Amino acid sequence: MQNINPSETKIGWIGTGVMGGSMCKHIIDEGYRTVVFNRSREKARKLLDAGADWADSPGEITQKVDIIFTIVGFPLDVREVYFGDNGILSSIKAPKILIDMTTTKPSLAIEIYNAAKLKGTSFIDAPVSGGDVGARNGSLSIMVGGDKDAVDTVMPLLELLGKKIVYQGGSGSGQHTKMCNQIVVAGTMIGVCESLIYAYKAGLDVEMMLSSISEGAASSWLLCNLAPRILKRDYDPGFFVEHFVKDMEIALEEASRMNLSLPGLALVNQLYVAAKAQGHGRLGTQALILALESISGMKRGGK
């Protein structure tokens, strides 16, 4: 493949949701001709208005571009995008580089890698962390697995999307690394929410409390970015509760396969399942506090 540059390289982008829309916009803004597909065309409207072209299926995209990014919701969505009747691998002809940035099963990443290789095509698993803020700012952490030469080729594109890009190793390594990330997020999130509930009950000025602990040993991205949203009762999604449940279940499935016990993750997963059951699945992960408030008999807002 020729060197990656806006004048010669055409980009395909599948998945234009909370994360994907902002990420694709960075590619367009850099001057790359971009073709997009999303199940809902309206969710791609801003990208189309910014100059992207539309494709009616993932398979159609393969006929028009050199490199294809995917970032969708669940493993079944990833499977459909790659293996479906109108999927990428059903239609691909010339060699491409495929980059899946969805958080999905490591085993699925390896399956796609092997299928792509039979087609003479490279596949990279490159899940991300940093939420909607990181996607908008181009400051995501990107965890990359696959063949090193393919990763080196697409690095100029990854650098438009993230500030921390680390090659983790062979196929599936990016997804395994993302599971490590989500395990830490799960444990940290319950700590953030429980600290706020404690502060409410203790009668503290919660903003003042946060100003103290945000600069100490408890400091974290979640504490500094999502705790203020909770105080405002802002549950707009940077990352959906239902997607986080999916991620934790993947991690627990992989842990079971490796004969590992992760009781902390199992507990947080059950609390998020409760939040989802209460109707909060399409809210941001900070909505965990709603389930915890319910357990403690507290009304929204810590009262």
C-alpha positions as CSV (number, residue, x, y, z in Angstrom):
1,M,0.0,0.0,0.0
2,Q,1.2,3.5,-0.8
3,N,2.2,5.9,1.9
4,I,-0.8,7.2,3.9
5,N,-1.6,10.7,2.9
6,P,-4.8,12.7,2.2
7,S,-4.1,13.0,-1.6
8,E,-3.8,9.3,-2.2
9,T,-5.5,7.4,0.6
10,K,-9.3,6.9,0.8
11,I,-10.8,6.0,4.1
12,G,-13.9,4.0,5.0
13,W,-15.6,4.5,8.3
14,I,-18.4,2.3,9.8
15,G,-20.1,3.4,13.0
16,T,-20.8,7.1,13.6
17,G,-22.2,7.0,17.1
18,V,-21.0,8.9,20.3
19,M,-17.4,7.9,19.7
20,G,-17.2,7.1,16.0
21,G,-18.7,10.4,14.8
22,S,-16.1,12.5,16.5
23,M,-13.2,10.2,15.5
24,C,-14.2,10.2,11.9
25,K,-14.5,13.9,11.8
26,H,-10.7,14.2,12.6
27,I,-10.0,12.1,9.5
28,I,-12.2,14.3,7.4
29,D,-10.7,17.5,8.8
30,E,-7.2,16.3,7.9
31,G,-8.4,16.2,4.2
32,Y,-8.9,12.5,3.7
33,R,-11.7,11.5,1.3
34,T,-14.0,9.5,3.5
35,V,-16.9,7.1,2.9
36,V,-19.2,6.4,5.8
37,F,-21.8,3.8,6.7
38,N,-24.1,3.7,9.7
39,R,-27.3,1.8,10.4
40,S,-29.0,5.1,10.8
41,R,-28.0,7.5,8.1
42,E,-29.2,10.5,10.2
43,K,-26.5,9.8,12.8
44,A,-24.0,10.3,10.0
45,R,-25.5,13.6,8.9
46,K,-22.8,15.9,10.4
47,L,-20.1,13.8,8.7
48,L,-21.9,14.0,5.3
49,D,-22.3,17.7,5.7
50,A,-18.6,17.9,6.4
51,G,-17.8,16.3,3.1
52,A,-18.0,12.5,3.6
53,D,-19.6,10.3,1.0
54,W,-22.3,7.7,1.9
55,A,-22.3,3.9,1.3
56,D,-25.4,1.7,1.7
57,S,-23.5,-1.2,3.2
58,P,-20.1,-2.2,4.7
59,G,-19.5,-4.3,1.6
60,E,-20.0,-1.2,-0.7
61,I,-17.4,0.7,1.3
62,T,-14.8,-2.0,0.4
63,Q,-15.1,-1.1,-3.3
64,K,-14.3,2.6,-2.7
65,V,-11.5,2.9,-0.1
66,D,-8.1,1.7,0.9
67,I,-8.4,1.5,4.7
68,I,-11.6,0.8,6.7
69,F,-12.3,1.7,10.4
70,T,-15.1,0.1,12.3
71,I,-16.4,1.1,15.7
72,V,-19.8,-0.3,16.5
73,G,-21.6,-1.6,19.6
74,F,-21.6,-5.3,20.4
75,P,-19.7,-8.4,19.3
76,L,-22.7,-9.4,17.2
77,D,-22.6,-6.1,15.4
78,V,-18.8,-6.5,14.7
79,R,-19.5,-10.0,13.4
80,E,-22.3,-8.8,11.1
81,V,-20.1,-5.9,9.8
82,Y,-17.3,-8.3,8.8
83,F,-19.0,-11.6,8.1
84,G,-22.6,-10.6,7.1
85,D,-24.0,-11.0,3.6
86,N,-23.2,-7.4,2.8
87,G,-20.2,-7.4,5.1
88,I,-16.6,-6.3,4.6
89,L,-15.1,-9.7,4.1
90,S,-17.9,-10.9,1.8
91,S,-17.1,-8.2,-0.7
92,I,-13.4,-7.4,-0.3
93,K,-11.3,-7.9,-3.4
94,A,-8.0,-5.9,-3.4
95,P,-5.8,-5.9,-0.2
96,K,-6.9,-3.4,2.4
97,I,-6.1,-2.6,6.0
98,L,-9.0,-3.1,8.4
99,I,-9.0,-1.5,11.8
100,D,-11.7,-2.4,14.4
101,M,-11.8,0.1,17.3
102,T,-14.9,-1.5,18.9
103,T,-14.3,-3.1,22.3
104,T,-15.1,-6.7,21.6
105,K,-14.0,-10.3,22.3
106,P,-10.3,-11.0,21.8
107,S,-11.3,-14.4,20.2
108,L,-13.4,-12.5,17.6
109,A,-10.5,-10.2,16.8
110,I,-8.4,-13.3,16.1
111,E,-11.1,-14.9,14.0
112,I,-11.4,-11.8,11.8
113,Y,-7.6,-11.5,11.6
114,N,-7.4,-15.1,10.3
115,A,-10.3,-14.6,7.8
116,A,-8.8,-11.3,6.5
117,K,-5.4,-12.9,6.0
118,L,-7.0,-15.5,3.8
119,K,-8.2,-12.6,1.6
120,G,-4.8,-11.1,1.5
121,T,-5.9,-8.3,3.8
122,S,-4.6,-7.0,7.1
123,F,-6.7,-6.7,10.3
124,I,-5.8,-4.6,13.4
125,D,-7.7,-4.6,16.7
126,A,-7.4,-1.2,18.2
127,P,-9.9,-0.5,21.0
128,V,-9.8,2.9,22.6
129,S,-10.3,4.5,26.0
130,G,-11.1,8.2,26.8
131,G,-14.8,8.5,26.2
132,D,-16.6,11.1,24.3
133,V,-14.2,13.8,25.5
134,G,-11.2,11.9,24.2
135,A,-12.9,11.2,20.9
136,R,-13.7,14.9,20.4
137,N,-10.3,16.1,21.4
138,G,-8.3,13.5,19.5
139,S,-6.7,12.4,22.8
140,L,-7.8,8.8,23.1
141,S,-5.6,6.0,24.4
142,I,-5.4,3.4,21.6
143,M,-4.4,-0.2,22.4
144,V,-3.3,-2.0,19.3
145,G,-2.9,-5.6,18.3
146,G,-2.0,-7.2,14.9
147,D,0.9,-7.4,12.5
148,K,3.5,-4.7,13.3
149,D,4.0,-3.7,9.7
150,A,0.3,-3.0,9.2
151,V,0.2,-1.0,12.4
152,D,3.2,1.1,11.3
153,T,1.5,1.8,8.0
154,V,-1.7,3.3,9.6
155,M,0.1,5.1,12.4
156,P,-0.4,8.5,10.8
157,L,-4.2,7.9,11.0
158,L,-4.1,6.6,14.6
159,E,-2.2,9.7,15.6
160,L,-5.1,11.8,14.5
161,L,-7.3,10.0,16.9
162,G,-5.2,9.5,20.0
163,K,-2.3,10.8,22.1
164,K,-1.3,7.4,23.6
165,I,-0.9,4.7,21.0
166,V,0.8,1.5,22.2
167,Y,1.4,-1.6,20.1
168,Q,0.6,-4.5,22.4
169,G,1.5,-7.4,20.2
170,G,-0.2,-10.0,18.0
171,S,-3.9,-10.2,17.0
172,G,-6.2,-9.9,20.0
173,S,-3.6,-8.2,22.2
174,G,-5.4,-4.8,21.9
175,Q,-8.6,-6.3,23.0
176,H,-7.0,-8.1,26.0
177,T,-5.4,-4.8,27.0
178,K,-8.8,-3.0,26.8
179,M,-10.2,-5.6,29.2
180,C,-7.5,-4.6,31.6
181,N,-8.6,-1.0,31.2
182,Q,-12.2,-1.8,31.8
183,I,-11.4,-3.8,35.0
184,V,-9.7,-0.7,36.4
185,V,-12.6,1.5,35.3
186,A,-15.1,-0.7,37.0
187,G,-13.3,-0.7,40.3
188,T,-12.7,3.1,40.1
189,M,-16.2,3.9,39.1
190,I,-17.8,2.2,42.1
191,G,-15.3,4.0,44.4
192,V,-16.2,7.4,42.8
193,C,-19.9,6.8,43.3
194,E,-19.7,5.4,46.8
195,S,-17.5,8.4,47.9
196,L,-20.2,10.8,46.6
197,I,-23.0,8.9,48.4
198,Y,-20.9,8.9,51.6
199,A,-20.3,12.7,51.3
200,Y,-24.0,13.4,50.8
201,K,-25.0,11.4,53.9
202,A,-22.2,12.9,56.0
203,G,-23.5,16.4,55.1
204,L,-20.4,17.5,53.4
205,D,-20.2,20.2,50.7
206,V,-19.6,17.7,48.0
207,E,-17.9,20.0,45.5
208,M,-15.5,21.1,48.3
209,M,-14.8,17.4,49.1
210,L,-14.0,16.7,45.5
211,S,-11.6,19.7,45.3
212,S,-9.6,18.0,48.1
213,I,-9.5,14.4,47.0
214,S,-9.1,15.2,43.3
215,E,-5.6,16.4,43.9
216,G,-4.5,13.5,46.3
217,A,-3.9,9.8,46.0
218,A,-7.5,9.2,44.9
219,S,-7.1,11.4,41.8
220,S,-8.2,9.7,38.6
221,W,-9.6,10.6,35.2
222,L,-13.0,9.3,36.3
223,L,-13.0,11.4,39.5
224,C,-12.0,14.5,37.7
225,N,-14.3,14.1,34.6
226,L,-17.4,12.1,35.7
227,A,-17.9,13.1,39.3
228,P,-18.6,16.7,38.3
229,R,-21.2,15.4,35.8
230,I,-22.8,13.4,38.6
231,L,-23.1,16.5,40.7
232,K,-24.9,18.2,37.9
233,R,-27.1,15.1,37.4
234,D,-25.7,14.9,33.9
235,Y,-26.0,11.4,32.7
236,D,-25.4,12.1,29.0
237,P,-23.4,9.2,27.6
238,G,-19.7,9.4,27.0
239,F,-20.0,5.6,27.1
240,F,-23.3,3.8,27.5
241,V,-24.1,1.7,30.6
242,E,-25.2,-1.2,28.3
243,H,-21.9,-1.1,26.4
244,F,-20.0,-1.2,29.7
245,V,-22.0,-4.2,30.8
246,K,-21.0,-5.9,27.6
247,D,-17.3,-5.1,28.2
248,M,-17.4,-6.4,31.8
249,E,-19.1,-9.6,30.6
250,I,-16.4,-10.2,28.0
251,A,-13.7,-9.7,30.7
252,L,-15.5,-12.1,33.0
253,E,-15.9,-14.7,30.2
254,E,-12.2,-14.4,29.4
255,A,-11.3,-14.6,33.1
256,S,-13.3,-17.8,33.4
257,R,-11.6,-19.3,30.4
258,M,-8.2,-18.5,32.1
259,N,-9.5,-19.9,35.4
260,L,-9.2,-16.5,37.1
261,S,-11.5,-15.2,39.9
262,L,-12.3,-11.5,39.6
263,P,-14.8,-10.9,42.4
264,G,-14.5,-7.1,42.3
265,L,-15.4,-7.0,38.6
266,A,-18.3,-9.5,39.2
267,L,-19.8,-7.2,41.9
268,V,-19.6,-4.1,39.8
269,N,-21.0,-5.9,36.8
270,Q,-24.1,-6.9,38.8
271,L,-24.6,-3.3,40.0
272,Y,-24.4,-2.1,36.4
273,V,-26.9,-4.8,35.4
274,A,-29.2,-3.4,38.1
275,A,-28.8,0.1,36.6
276,K,-29.6,-1.3,33.2
277,A,-32.7,-3.1,34.6
278,Q,-33.8,0.2,36.1
279,G,-34.0,1.7,32.6
280,H,-30.6,3.4,32.6
281,G,-28.9,1.3,29.9
282,R,-28.6,4.2,27.4
283,L,-27.2,6.7,30.0
284,G,-23.5,7.2,30.6
285,T,-21.5,5.0,32.9
286,Q,-21.7,7.6,35.7
287,A,-25.4,6.6,36.0
288,L,-24.1,3.8,38.3
289,I,-24.8,6.2,41.1
290,L,-28.5,5.8,40.5
291,A,-28.4,2.1,41.3
292,L,-26.3,2.7,44.4
293,E,-28.7,5.5,45.6
294,S,-31.6,3.1,45.1
295,I,-29.9,0.4,47.2
296,S,-29.3,3.0,50.0
297,G,-32.9,4.3,49.8
298,M,-31.7,7.7,48.7
299,K,-33.5,9.9,46.2
300,R,-31.7,11.3,43.2
301,G,-29.3,14.0,44.2
302,G,-28.3,12.2,47.4
303,K,-31.2,13.3,49.5
